[in-house]
């Protein structure tokens, strides 16, 4: 099954859950949904606001190794411009 660009959040959620994939998003709806879904798919949530693509790429390059390590052990990894938090 492929996900269309017009897919609803619920379609993405269930696809990721079924395929054991991680959702990478700037949308807080996915982080909030973890509270009501068991077991949820893993979510990496960027909470950096509106930043330039150059700044975004720089941030991703700087933190990606730590984020992927945390993603293996936590269901939610939240990336801020100045810190990373992880939750189960």
N, CA, C and O atoms as a MOPAC input file, in Angstrom:
PM7 MOZYME 1SCF
protein

 N      0.84300 1    -1.17800 1     0.00000 1
 C      0.00000 1     0.00000 1     0.00000 1
 C      0.88800 1     1.24300 1     0.00000 1
 O      1.80800 1     1.34200 1     0.81300 1
 N      0.63300 1     2.16600 1    -0.87900 1
 C      1.33200 1     3.44100 1    -0.90800 1
 C      0.45800 1     4.49200 1    -0.23100 1
 O     -0.76900 1     4.40100 1    -0.23700 1
 N      1.10600 1     5.47700 1     0.34400 1
 C      0.38800 1     6.59100 1     0.95100 1
 C      0.36200 1     7.73700 1    -0.04800 1
 O      1.40200 1     8.15200 1    -0.55800 1
 N     -0.80300 1     8.23200 1    -0.31600 1
 C     -0.96600 1     9.35500 1    -1.23500 1
 C     -0.64900 1    10.66800 1    -0.51600 1
 O     -0.74900 1    10.75600 1     0.70800 1
 N     -0.27100 1    11.66800 1    -1.27700 1
 C      0.00300 1    12.99200 1    -0.69900 1
 C     -1.22800 1    13.56800 1    -0.00500 1
 O     -1.10200 1    14.41400 1     0.87900 1
 N     -2.40200 1    13.11900 1    -0.39700 1
 C     -3.63700 1    13.62500 1     0.18800 1
 C     -4.14500 1    12.74200 1     1.33200 1
 O     -5.27600 1    12.91400 1     1.78700 1
 N     -3.32800 1    11.80600 1     1.79700 1
 C     -3.75300 1    10.89400 1     2.85800 1
 C     -4.07900 1    11.65600 1     4.13800 1
 O     -3.44400 1    12.66100 1     4.45700 1
 N     -5.05800 1    11.17000 1     4.84800 1
 C     -5.42700 1    11.74400 1     6.13900 1
 C     -4.44100 1    11.27000 1     7.19900 1
 O     -3.76100 1    10.25900 1     7.02500 1
 N     -4.37600 1    12.01400 1     8.30000 1
 C     -3.49200 1    11.62400 1     9.39800 1
 C     -3.75000 1    10.19100 1     9.84700 1
 O     -2.80900 1     9.44500 1    10.11800 1
 N     -5.01400 1     9.80400 1     9.92700 1
 C     -5.34300 1     8.44400 1    10.38100 1
 C     -4.81200 1     7.38600 1     9.40900 1
 O     -4.38800 1     6.31400 1     9.83900 1
 N     -4.83100 1     7.67400 1     8.11300 1
 C     -4.27300 1     6.73800 1     7.12600 1
 C     -2.76900 1     6.56700 1     7.33200 1
 O     -2.25300 1     5.45000 1     7.30000 1
 N     -2.07900 1     7.67700 1     7.54100 1
 C     -0.63200 1     7.63900 1     7.77300 1
 C     -0.33400 1     6.88000 1     9.05900 1
 O      0.57600 1     6.05300 1     9.10200 1
 N     -1.10600 1     7.16500 1    10.11000 1
 C     -0.92400 1     6.52300 1    11.40900 1
 C     -1.04500 1     5.00500 1    11.29500 1
 O     -0.15900 1     4.27400 1    11.74100 1
 N     -2.12700 1     4.53600 1    10.70600 1
 C     -2.35400 1     3.09000 1    10.62400 1
 C     -1.36700 1     2.40300 1     9.67800 1
 O     -0.97200 1     1.26200 1     9.91800 1
 N     -0.97100 1     3.08400 1     8.61800 1
 C      0.03400 1     2.53000 1     7.71600 1
 C      1.36400 1     2.36100 1     8.45200 1
 O      1.99000 1     1.30500 1     8.37100 1
 N      1.79100 1     3.39500 1     9.16500 1
 C      3.05300 1     3.33600 1     9.90700 1
 C      3.00100 1     2.26400 1    10.98900 1
 O      3.97500 1     1.54400 1    11.20700 1
 N      1.87300 1     2.16300 1    11.65700 1
 C      1.71600 1     1.15300 1    12.71100 1
 C      1.81700 1    -0.25200 1    12.12700 1
 O      2.53500 1    -1.10000 1    12.65600 1
 N      1.10200 1    -0.49000 1    11.04700 1
 C      1.08700 1    -1.81600 1    10.41600 1
 C      2.46200 1    -2.18200 1     9.86200 1
 O      2.89300 1    -3.32800 1     9.98500 1
 N      3.14200 1    -1.23300 1     9.26400 1
 C      4.44200 1    -1.48800 1     8.62800 1
 C      5.61200 1    -1.31700 1     9.60200 1
 O      6.77100 1    -1.45200 1     9.21000 1
 N      5.30900 1    -1.02000 1    10.87300 1
 C      6.33300 1    -0.79400 1    11.90300 1
 C      7.31900 1     0.28200 1    11.46400 1
 O      8.53500 1     0.10200 1    11.53000 1
 N      6.76700 1     1.39800 1    11.01800 1
 C      7.55800 1     2.52800 1    10.55000 1
 C      7.47600 1     3.66400 1    11.56500 1
 O      6.63700 1     3.64900 1    12.46500 1
 N      8.35300 1     4.64100 1    11.40600 1
 C      8.35800 1     5.83400 1    12.23900 1
 C      7.79300 1     6.99600 1    11.43800 1
 O      8.15300 1     7.19700 1    10.27800 1
 N      6.90400 1     7.76000 1    12.06600 1
 C      6.35900 1     8.96600 1    11.44600 1
 C      7.26400 1    10.13600 1    11.82400 1
 O      7.53200 1    10.35600 1    13.00500 1
 N      7.72900 1    10.87600 1    10.84100 1
 C      8.54000 1    12.07000 1    11.07000 1
 C      7.68100 1    13.25600 1    10.65400 1
 O      7.22600 1    13.32800 1     9.51200 1
 N      7.45800 1    14.18900 1    11.58200 1
 C      6.46100 1    15.21800 1    11.34800 1
 C      6.75800 1    16.51700 1    12.07200 1
 O      7.55400 1    16.54900 1    13.01100 1
 N      6.11600 1    17.58800 1    11.63100 1
 C      6.05800 1    18.85200 1    12.36500 1
 C      4.65200 1    19.04500 1    12.94000 1
 O      4.37500 1    20.07000 1    13.56200 1
 N      3.77900 1    18.08500 1    12.74000 1
 C      2.37700 1    18.15800 1    13.12900 1
 C      2.17800 1    17.58500 1    14.54000 1
 O      2.44600 1    16.40600 1    14.76900 1
 N      1.71700 1    18.40100 1    15.47300 1
 C      1.52900 1    17.94700 1    16.85200 1
 C      0.41600 1    16.90900 1    16.99300 1
 O      0.34900 1    16.21500 1    18.00700 1
 N     -0.44900 1    16.79400 1    15.99800 1
 C     -1.52600 1    15.79900 1    16.07000 1
 C     -0.97700 1    14.39200 1    16.27400 1
 O     -1.57900 1    13.59900 1    16.99800 1
 N      0.14800 1    14.07000 1    15.65400 1
 C      0.72100 1    12.73000 1    15.79900 1
 C      1.27500 1    12.51700 1    17.20500 1
 O      1.12000 1    11.43300 1    17.76800 1
 N      1.91500 1    13.52800 1    17.77900 1
 C      2.42000 1    13.41600 1    19.15100 1
 C      1.27700 1    13.23700 1    20.13100 1
 O      1.36700 1    12.42700 1    21.05300 1
 N      0.21600 1    13.98000 1    19.94000 1
 C     -0.94300 1    13.88200 1    20.82600 1
 C     -1.63900 1    12.52800 1    20.69600 1
 O     -2.15600 1    12.00000 1    21.68000 1
 N     -1.65500 1    11.98100 1    19.52400 1
 C     -2.35700 1    10.72400 1    19.27700 1
 C     -1.70400 1     9.54000 1    20.00700 1
 O     -2.36900 1     8.54400 1    20.29500 1
 N     -0.42600 1     9.64800 1    20.30000 1
 C      0.27000 1     8.58600 1    21.01800 1
 C     -0.41800 1     8.28100 1    22.34200 1
 O     -0.42700 1     7.13300 1    22.78700 1
 N     -0.99200 1     9.29400 1    22.96800 1
 C     -1.62700 1     9.12400 1    24.27100 1
 C     -2.83400 1     8.19900 1    24.23100 1
 O     -3.19300 1     7.61500 1    25.25400 1
 N     -3.47000 1     8.05400 1    23.06700 1
 C     -4.68900 1     7.24900 1    22.98900 1
 C     -4.53900 1     5.99000 1    22.14600 1
 O     -5.52800 1     5.30600 1    21.88100 1
 N     -3.33500 1     5.67700 1    21.72500 1
 C     -3.12700 1     4.50800 1    20.88600 1
 C     -2.10000 1     3.58200 1    21.52300 1
 O     -1.01800 1     4.01000 1    21.92300 1
 N     -2.45800 1     2.31300 1    21.60800 1
 C     -1.53500 1     1.35900 1    22.20600 1
 C     -1.54400 1     0.06400 1    21.41500 1
 O     -2.60700 1    -0.53500 1    21.25800 1
 N     -0.43000 1    -0.38600 1    20.92200 1
 C      0.82400 1     0.36300 1    20.83300 1
 C      0.78700 1     1.29800 1    19.63600 1
 O      0.21500 1     0.96500 1    18.59800 1
 N      1.38800 1     2.44800 1    19.77800 1
 C      1.41400 1     3.39300 1    18.65800 1
 C      2.61300 1     3.12200 1    17.75500 1
 O      3.53100 1     2.39800 1    18.14100 1
 N      2.60700 1     3.70400 1    16.54600 1
 C      3.85900 1     3.71400 1    15.78600 1
 C      4.79700 1     4.71200 1    16.47100 1
 O      4.35700 1     5.52900 1    17.28100 1
 N      6.04500 1     4.64400 1    16.15200 1
 C      6.99500 1     5.61200 1    16.70700 1
 C      6.84300 1     6.93900 1    15.95900 1
 O      6.51300 1     6.96600 1    14.77400 1
 N      7.09300 1     8.04300 1    16.68300 1
 C      6.95000 1     9.37800 1    16.09900 1
 C      8.18600 1    10.20400 1    16.43700 1
 O      8.63400 1    10.24000 1    17.58300 1
 N      8.72500 1    10.86300 1    15.42100 1
 C      9.75500 1    11.87800 1    15.59800 1
 C      9.08800 1    13.19900 1    15.24300 1
 O      8.67200 1    13.41400 1    14.10400 1
 N      8.99200 1    14.08200 1    16.23500 1
 C      8.24800 1    15.33100 1    16.07600 1
 C      9.20600 1    16.52200 1    16.15000 1
 O      9.84100 1    16.75700 1    17.17800 1
 N      9.29900 1    17.25700 1    15.06200 1
 C     10.09100 1    18.48000 1    15.02800 1
 C      9.22900 1    19.63400 1    15.51000 1
 O      8.22000 1    19.95800 1    14.88400 1
 N      9.61800 1    20.25800 1    16.61800 1
 C      8.90400 1    21.42400 1    17.16000 1
 C      9.85600 1    22.61000 1    17.11100 1
 O     10.32100 1    23.10300 1    18.13800 1
 N     10.12900 1    23.04800 1    15.90500 1
 C     11.11200 1    24.10600 1    15.69600 1
 C     10.50400 1    25.36400 1    15.09500 1
 O     11.22600 1    26.31600 1    14.80100 1
 N      9.20600 1    25.38300 1    14.91100 1
 C      8.57300 1    26.55400 1    14.32400 1
 C      8.96900 1    26.73900 1    12.87700 1
 O      9.45600 1    25.81500 1    12.22500 1
 N      8.75600 1    27.93100 1    12.39200 1
 C      9.11100 1    28.24800 1    11.00400 1
 C     10.57600 1    28.65700 1    10.94600 1
 O     10.96600 1    29.70600 1    11.45800 1
 N     11.37100 1    27.81400 1    10.31600 1
 C     12.78900 1    28.11900 1    10.12300 1
 C     13.12900 1    27.88600 1     8.65800 1
 O     12.40100 1    27.20600 1     7.93500 1
 N     14.22400 1    28.45000 1     8.24300 1
 C     14.63900 1    28.28200 1     6.84600 1
 C     15.04100 1    26.83600 1     6.59700 1
 O     15.38800 1    26.11100 1     7.52900 1
 N     14.99300 1    26.42500 1     5.34900 1
 C     15.41800 1    25.06500 1     4.99400 1
 C     16.88300 1    24.85900 1     5.35300 1
 O     17.26500 1    23.77300 1     5.79000 1
 N     17.69400 1    25.87200 1     5.17800 1
 C     19.11000 1    25.76700 1     5.52100 1
 C     19.27100 1    25.49100 1     7.01700 1
 O     20.06400 1    24.63400 1     7.40800 1
 N     18.52700 1    26.20600 1     7.84700 1
 C     18.58000 1    25.99900 1     9.29500 1
 C     18.03000 1    24.63100 1     9.66900 1
 O     18.56200 1    23.96100 1    10.55400 1
 N     16.96400 1    24.21800 1     8.99400 1
 C     16.37900 1    22.90300 1     9.25700 1
 C     17.37500 1    21.79500 1     8.91900 1
 O     17.57500 1    20.87900 1     9.71700 1
 N     17.99100 1    21.86900 1     7.75900 1
 C     18.98500 1    20.86000 1     7.34700 1
 C     20.17000 1    20.83400 1     8.30400 1
 O     20.68800 1    19.76600 1     8.62900 1
 N     20.59200 1    21.99400 1     8.74700 1
 C     21.69200 1    22.07700 1     9.70300 1
 C     21.31300 1    21.39400 1    11.01400 1
 O     22.10600 1    20.63600 1    11.57300 1
 N     20.11000 1    21.65900 1    11.50100 1
 C     19.63500 1    21.03600 1    12.73400 1
 C     19.56100 1    19.52100 1    12.58700 1
 O     20.04100 1    18.78700 1    13.45200 1
 N     18.96700 1    19.05500 1    11.50400 1
 C     18.84600 1    17.60900 1    11.27400 1
 C     20.23300 1    16.96500 1    11.23800 1
 O     20.44800 1    15.92500 1    11.86000 1
 N     21.15900 1    17.56700 1    10.52300 1
 C     22.51900 1    17.02300 1    10.45000 1
 C     23.17000 1    16.94300 1    11.82400 1
 O     23.90300 1    16.00000 1    12.12000 1
 N     22.90300 1    17.92000 1    12.64200 1
 C     23.51200 1    18.00100 1    13.97300 1
 C     22.95600 1    16.95000 1    14.93400 1
 O     23.70800 1    16.39900 1    15.73800 1
 N     21.66200 1    16.66400 1    14.86700 1
 C     21.02100 1    15.82000 1    15.89600 1
 C     20.60600 1    14.43300 1    15.41800 1
 O     20.19500 1    13.61100 1    16.23700 1
 N     20.69800 1    14.14800 1    14.12800 1
 C     20.07600 1    12.93800 1    13.57900 1
 C     20.57000 1    11.64200 1    14.21300 1
 O     19.76400 1    10.74900 1    14.47400 1
 N     21.87200 1    11.51300 1    14.46700 1
 C     22.36900 1    10.27600 1    15.08300 1
 C     21.74300 1    10.04600 1    16.45100 1
 O     21.32200 1     8.93100 1    16.76200 1
 N     21.68000 1    11.08700 1    17.26800 1
 C     21.05400 1    10.96400 1    18.59200 1
 C     19.56600 1    10.64400 1    18.47100 1
 O     19.04300 1     9.81800 1    19.21900 1
 N     18.89200 1    11.29200 1    17.54100 1
 C     17.45900 1    11.06900 1    17.34300 1
 C     17.17600 1     9.62500 1    16.94100 1
 O     16.25100 1     9.01000 1    17.47300 1
 N     17.94500 1     9.08000 1    16.02300 1
 C     17.69100 1     7.70100 1    15.59100 1
 C     17.99600 1     6.70200 1    16.70200 1
 O     17.33000 1     5.67100 1    16.80000 1
 N     18.98300 1     6.98800 1    17.53600 1
 C     19.24700 1     6.12200 1    18.68300 1
 C     18.09300 1     6.16900 1    19.67900 1
 O     17.64700 1     5.12900 1    20.16200 1
 N     17.61200 1     7.35900 1    19.98400 1
 C     16.47400 1     7.49900 1    20.89600 1
 C     15.22400 1     6.84200 1    20.32300 1
 O     14.43800 1     6.24900 1    21.06000 1
 N     15.04300 1     6.94700 1    19.02000 1
 C     13.86800 1     6.37600 1    18.36100 1
 C     13.78500 1     4.86100 1    18.53500 1
 O     12.69300 1     4.29500 1    18.48100 1
 N     14.90500 1     4.20600 1    18.74000 1
 C     14.89900 1     2.75600 1    18.93300 1
 C     14.30500 1     2.35900 1    20.27800 1
 O     13.77600 1     1.25600 1    20.42100 1
 N     14.38700 1     3.25100 1    21.26900 1
 C     13.95500 1     2.91600 1    22.62100 1
 C     12.74200 1     3.68200 1    23.12300 1
 O     12.16900 1     3.32700 1    24.15300 1
 N     12.34600 1     4.72000 1    22.41500 1
 C     11.22400 1     5.54800 1    22.85000 1
 C     10.19200 1     5.66900 1    21.74300 1
 O     10.53700 1     5.66600 1    20.56200 1
 N      8.91700 1     5.77400 1    22.12600 1
 C      7.86400 1     5.87500 1    21.11300 1
 C      7.70900 1     7.28900 1    20.55900 1
 O      7.14800 1     7.48200 1    19.48000 1
 N      8.21400 1     8.28700 1    21.31000 1
 C      8.12000 1     9.67400 1    20.84600 1
 C      9.43500 1    10.38400 1    21.11100 1
 O      9.93100 1    10.39900 1    22.23700 1
 N      9.99600 1    10.97100 1    20.06300 1
 C     11.18800 1    11.81400 1    20.18400 1
 C     10.77800 1    13.19100 1    19.67700 1
 O     10.30400 1    13.33700 1    18.55000 1
 N     10.97000 1    14.20400 1    20.53200 1
 C     10.60300 1    15.57500 1    20.18200 1
 C     11.87400 1    16.40200 1    20.07400 1
 O     12.68500 1    16.44900 1    20.99900 1
 N     12.03200 1    17.05400 1    18.92400 1
 C     13.21400 1    17.85700 1    18.64800 1
 C     12.83500 1    19.33200 1    18.68700 1
 O     11.98100 1    19.79100 1    17.92800 1
 N     13.48000 1    20.05500 1    19.57700 1
 C     13.34900 1    21.50100 1    19.65700 1
 C     14.62900 1    22.09900 1    19.08500 1
 O     15.58600 1    21.37000 1    18.82600 1
 N     14.65800 1    23.39100 1    18.88700 1
 C     15.86800 1    23.99900 1    18.33500 1
 C     17.03700 1    23.91900 1    19.30300 1
 O     18.19000 1    23.99900 1    18.88000 1
 N     16.76300 1    23.76200 1    20.60600 1
 C     17.83500 1    23.76400 1    21.59900 1
 C     17.92800 1    22.49600 1    22.45000 1
 O     18.79600 1    22.40400 1    23.31800 1
 N     17.04800 1    21.51500 1    22.21600 1
 C     17.08100 1    20.28500 1    23.00700 1
 C     16.29100 1    19.18500 1    22.33400 1
 O     15.54200 1    19.41900 1    21.38500 1
 N     16.47600 1    17.96200 1    22.85200 1
 C     15.73300 1    16.79000 1    22.37500 1
 C     15.13700 1    16.12000 1    23.60400 1
 O     15.81700 1    15.95600 1    24.61600 1
 N     13.86300 1    15.73200 1    23.51800 1
 C     13.20700 1    15.00800 1    24.59500 1
 C     12.65900 1    13.70300 1    24.03400 1
 O     12.27300 1    13.62800 1    22.86700 1
 N     12.63000 1    12.66600 1    24.88800 1
 C     12.13000 1    11.36100 1    24.45800 1
 C     11.15500 1    10.83500 1    25.51600 1
 O     11.36600 1    11.01300 1    26.71600 1
 N     10.08000 1    10.18200 1    25.04600 1
 C      9.01500 1     9.70900 1    25.92700 1
 C      8.57600 1     8.30700 1    25.53800 1
 O      8.59200 1     7.93900 1    24.36300 1
 N      8.18600 1     7.53300 1    26.53800 1
 C      7.58200 1     6.22500 1    26.31000 1
 C      6.12300 1     6.24800 1    26.63300 1
 O      5.44500 1     5.22900 1    26.49900 1

